[in-house]
Amino acid sequence: MLNRNNGCRFMEFKWKGYRTIYIENEVIRVEILIDKGTDIVEFLYKERDIDFMWRSPIPLYWSSKLIQTAPSKIGSFIDYYPGGWQEIFPNAGSICEYKGAILGLHGEVSLLPWEYKILEDSKEKISIKFYVYTYRTPFYLEKTITIESGKPYIKIDEEVFNLAGEEMDFIWGHHPAFGKPFLSPDCVINLKKAKVKVIPGDGRSYTNLKQTEGIWPFVEGKDGKLIDISKVPSENDNVSDVIFISDLEDGYYEILNEKLKIGFFMEFPKEVFKYIWFWRIAKGSYNYPWWGRNYNVALEPFSSLPVLSEAIKRNDQLKLKEDCSLKVKLKAGIKKIQ
């Protein structure tokens, strides 16, 4: 039930069988799938009726009614991926084995039901703590999301606990994907100087970039010319790339639509999230899973490069000793362009 009709407020309801919660104020509305990873599937700027989150062409089926025709060899993430913004933990990237546990694509928590507790409920502030235990690994996560009156952003305070009697390794990240009506070739991505590395995209992919390294925002194209990858491609440019951004000068990025005069920003601790995974598709990824349908960009703060088993070999994973925890703070929201 809606607890008030002005200021900060929230409402819990069921959507396709999933417990879901809205939090909103005078400026933004954020929709969170409690029963599916606390996915943020709507981040709406109310004044302009612009939702920044990308909607996947794969529908979100009723949680109790989807019968998979066959188990996927990479795990279930794609089958239940509605787009939007996911919490990724304790694996990221392809399926792997860790200490005898099989961890699917992008780990556990994005497919788990979380619980929640209202910490503060007033016209001035809504603060909600979400929490979950992993089941193939011995972790516990808490995530508090706060919205304040008149503010165009949310604050996220998180902590991960190692409940094991031994040291544990993990990858941790956030997976926000942006789409229409916000996304267009009028968008530009701003971040400070960093290194970039390009690899092939999903499925059978087309690209205008060499599989090479560079310094943001320039990467060598297949024609030998430098391409400015801070400029978002048009919907029909027929490209698909995964780009890893490292050696970050600052834990901040923004993606701005210069025509709409509006953008989205994210702040994160670069000491923990040392990389930004930059996933972009402009109708250029064919075969499973996207079939040439997608137009989206994702800018994803991550602790490590992909796949936990490989991160351990590179020694770029996160670690926690027994009975220890790790805290982070993030902030994300709307930015107006003057």
C-alpha positions in Angstrom: 0.0 0.0 0.0 1.2 3.5 -0.8 2.2 5.0 2.5 1.6 8.7 1.4 1.0 10.6 -1.7 3.7 13.3 -1.6 7.4 13.6 -0.5 9.3 10.4 -0.2 7.2 7.3 -0.3 7.2 3.6 -1.2 4.8 0.9 -2.3 5.2 -2.9 -2.3 3.2 -5.0 -4.9 3.5 -8.2 -6.9 4.6 -8.0 -10.6 4.5 -11.3 -12.5 4.8 -13.2 -9.2 7.7 -11.2 -7.9 7.6 -9.0 -4.8 8.4 -5.6 -6.1 8.8 -2.2 -4.4 8.7 1.4 -5.7 10.6 4.1 -3.9 10.0 7.7 -5.1 10.2 11.4 -4.3 9.2 14.5 -6.2 11.9 13.9 -8.9 12.5 10.2 -9.5 10.9 6.8 -9.1 12.9 3.6 -8.7 11.4 0.1 -9.1 13.2 -2.8 -7.4 12.5 -6.5 -7.9 12.9 -7.8 -4.3 12.4 -11.5 -5.3 14.9 -11.3 -8.2 18.2 -10.0 -7.1 16.9 -6.5 -6.1 17.2 -5.7 -9.8 16.4 -2.0 -10.5 14.2 -2.3 -13.6 13.0 1.3 -13.6 14.9 4.6 -12.9 12.4 7.2 -14.0 12.9 10.9 -14.2 9.4 12.0 -13.5 9.5 15.6 -14.8 10.4 14.4 -18.4 8.9 10.8 -18.2 12.3 9.4 -19.1 13.2 5.9 -17.8 17.0 5.4 -18.2 17.0 1.6 -17.8 17.1 -0.7 -20.8 14.3 -3.3 -21.2 15.6 -6.6 -22.5 13.8 -8.2 -25.5 13.6 -11.4 -23.3 10.4 -11.1 -21.3 10.4 -11.5 -17.6 8.2 -14.5 -17.1 6.2 -15.4 -13.9 8.7 -16.7 -11.5 6.8 -19.9 -10.8 5.6 -20.6 -14.4 8.7 -20.5 -16.6 9.7 -24.1 -17.6 13.1 -24.1 -19.3 13.2 -26.2 -22.4 16.8 -27.3 -21.4 19.3 -26.1 -18.9 21.7 -23.5 -20.3 25.4 -24.4 -20.3 26.2 -21.0 -19.0 23.6 -20.8 -16.2 20.2 -19.1 -15.9 21.1 -15.4 -15.9 20.0 -14.7 -19.4 16.7 -16.7 -19.1 15.7 -14.3 -16.3 17.3 -11.1 -17.5 14.8 -8.2 -17.9 17.4 -5.6 -18.5 17.9 -2.8 -15.9 20.5 -2.9 -13.2 21.7 -6.1 -11.4 23.9 -6.8 -8.4 26.6 -9.3 -9.6 28.3 -11.5 -7.0 30.3 -13.7 -6.3 31.2 -14.6 -9.9 31.1 -12.3 -13.0 31.3 -13.5 -16.6 31.1 -17.1 -17.7 30.3 -20.1 -15.7 33.2 -21.5 -13.6 34.0 -23.8 -10.7 35.3 -22.4 -7.4 36.3 -24.8 -4.5 33.9 -27.4 -5.8 30.9 -25.0 -6.4 29.6 -24.4 -9.9 28.9 -20.7 -10.3 26.9 -19.7 -13.3 27.1 -16.6 -15.5 27.2 -13.6 -13.2 27.1 -15.6 -10.0 24.3 -16.1 -7.5 22.7 -13.0 -6.0 21.0 -11.6 -9.2 18.8 -14.7 -9.3 18.0 -14.9 -5.5 15.0 -13.6 -3.6 16.1 -11.0 -1.0 14.4 -9.8 2.1 14.0 -6.3 3.3 13.4 -4.0 6.3 12.2 -0.4 6.3 14.8 1.6 8.3 13.3 5.1 7.9 9.9 6.1 6.4 9.2 9.8 6.3 8.4 12.5 3.8 12.0 13.6 4.0 13.7 10.2 3.6 13.0 6.5 2.7 15.8 4.1 3.7 15.4 0.4 3.0 17.8 -2.4 3.9 17.8 -5.4 1.6 19.7 -8.6 2.6 20.4 -12.1 1.2 22.4 -15.3 1.9 24.0 -17.0 -1.0 23.4 -20.8 -1.2 26.4 -22.2 -3.2 28.9 -20.0 -1.4 29.0 -18.8 2.3 28.3 -15.1 2.0 25.7 -12.7 3.4 25.0 -9.3 1.7 23.3 -6.2 3.0 22.3 -3.3 0.8 20.6 -0.1 2.0 19.0 2.1 -0.6 18.1 5.6 0.4 16.1 8.3 -1.4 15.7 11.9 0.0 13.1 14.5 -0.7 13.9 16.6 -3.8 17.1 14.7 -4.6 17.5 13.2 -8.1 19.6 10.3 -7.0 19.8 7.3 -4.7 22.5 6.4 -2.2 23.5 2.7 -1.8 25.4 1.5 1.3 26.5 -2.2 1.0 28.4 -4.7 3.0 29.4 -8.3 2.2 30.2 -10.8 5.0 32.3 -14.0 4.7 30.5 -16.6 6.9 32.9 -19.4 6.1 35.6 -20.8 8.3 38.2 -20.1 5.6 39.3 -17.2 3.4 36.9 -16.7 0.4 37.5 -15.2 -3.0 34.9 -13.3 -5.1 34.1 -10.8 -7.8 31.7 -8.0 -7.1 30.0 -5.5 -9.4 27.0 -3.6 -10.6 25.4 -4.1 -14.0 23.3 -1.1 -15.1 22.2 -1.1 -18.7 20.8 2.0 -20.5 18.3 2.1 -23.4 15.7 4.1 -25.2 14.1 6.6 -25.0 17.2 8.0 -23.2 19.8 6.2 -25.3 20.6 7.7 -28.7 23.6 8.8 -30.8 23.1 12.2 -29.0 24.7 10.5 -25.9 28.3 10.9 -24.8 30.1 9.1 -22.0 32.3 11.2 -19.8 35.0 9.7 -17.5 38.5 10.7 -16.7 41.6 9.3 -18.4 41.8 5.5 -18.2 43.1 2.5 -20.2 40.7 0.5 -22.4 40.9 -3.0 -23.9 38.4 -4.3 -26.5 37.3 -7.9 -26.9 34.6 -9.5 -29.0 31.0 -9.0 -28.0 28.2 -11.5 -27.4 27.1 -14.2 -29.8 28.3 -13.7 -33.4 29.3 -10.0 -33.2 30.2 -7.3 -35.6 32.5 -4.4 -34.7 34.3 -1.5 -36.2 37.1 -1.7 -33.6 40.3 -3.7 -33.5 40.7 -6.1 -30.7 43.3 -3.9 -29.1 44.2 -1.6 -26.2 44.1 2.2 -26.0 43.7 5.2 -23.8 40.1 6.5 -23.2 38.3 7.6 -25.3 40.2 6.5 -28.4 40.5 3.0 -29.8 42.0 2.0 -33.2 39.4 1.0 -35.7 39.6 -1.7 -38.3 40.4 0.9 -40.9 43.4 2.1 -38.9 41.8 5.4 -37.8 41.1 6.3 -34.2 37.5 6.0 -33.0 36.1 8.0 -30.2 34.2 5.3 -28.1 32.8 8.0 -25.8 30.2 8.7 -28.5 27.3 6.3 -28.4 26.6 4.6 -31.8 23.3 4.9 -33.6 20.7 2.1 -33.3 21.6 0.7 -36.7 25.4 0.9 -36.7 25.6 -2.9 -36.5 28.3 -3.1 -33.8 28.7 -5.1 -30.6 31.7 -4.8 -28.2 32.8 -5.5 -24.7 35.4 -3.0 -23.5 37.2 -3.2 -20.2 38.2 0.2 -18.7 41.0 0.1 -16.1 43.5 2.3 -14.3 40.6 4.7 -13.4 41.6 8.2 -12.3 38.2 8.6 -10.6 35.3 6.4 -9.5 32.8 8.3 -11.5 31.1 8.3 -14.9 28.2 10.0 -16.6 26.3 9.3 -19.8 24.7 12.5 -21.1 22.1 13.0 -23.8 23.1 16.3 -25.3 19.8 16.7 -27.2 17.5 15.9 -24.3 19.8 17.9 -21.9 19.7 15.1 -19.3 22.0 12.3 -18.2 22.8 9.6 -15.6 25.8 9.5 -13.3 27.3 6.9 -11.0 29.8 7.3 -8.2 31.6 4.3 -6.7 34.8 3.5 -4.8 37.5 2.8 -7.4 39.6 1.1 -4.7 37.1 -1.8 -4.7 35.5 -1.4 -8.2 38.8 -1.1 -10.1 37.2 -1.6 -13.6 34.3 -0.4 -15.7 32.9 -3.1 -18.0 31.6 -1.2 -21.0 29.1 -3.3 -23.0 27.5 -1.8 -26.1 25.3 -3.3 -28.7 23.8 -1.5 -31.7 22.0 -4.3 -33.5 25.4 -6.0 -34.0 25.1 -9.2 -31.9 23.6 -12.1 -33.7 22.7 -15.7 -32.8 22.0 -16.6 -29.1 21.1 -14.7 -27.0 20.4 -11.4 -28.8 19.5 -12.3 -32.4 20.3 -8.8 -33.7 17.6 -7.1 -31.6 19.5 -5.0 -29.0 20.3 -1.4 -28.7 21.8 -0.7 -25.3 24.9 0.4 -23.4 26.0 -0.8 -20.0 28.6 0.9 -17.8 29.4 -1.5 -15.0 31.7 -0.9 -12.0 33.5 -4.2 -11.2 36.1 -5.3 -8.8 37.8 -7.6 -11.4 38.1 -8.8 -14.9 35.7 -11.7 -15.9 35.4 -15.1 -14.3 36.3 -15.9 -10.7 38.6 -18.8 -11.5 40.6 -16.7 -14.0 40.6 -13.7 -11.6 42.3 -15.9 -9.0 45.0 -16.8 -11.5 45.5 -13.1 -12.3 45.3 -12.2 -8.6 42.7 -9.4 -9.3 39.9 -10.9 -7.3 38.6 -9.7 -3.9 39.3 -11.7 -0.8 37.8 -11.9 2.7 39.2 -13.8 5.6 36.8 -15.7 7.8 34.4 -13.6 9.9 35.4 -10.4 7.9 33.4 -8.0 5.8 33.8 -5.3 3.2 31.7 -2.1 2.9 31.1 0.2 -0.1 29.1 3.3 -0.9 27.6 4.2 -4.3 25.5 7.1 -5.5 23.6 7.2 -8.8 21.0 9.4 -10.4 20.0 12.1 -12.8 22.1 15.0 -14.0 20.7 18.0 -15.9 22.8 19.6 -18.6 22.7 23.4 -18.5 
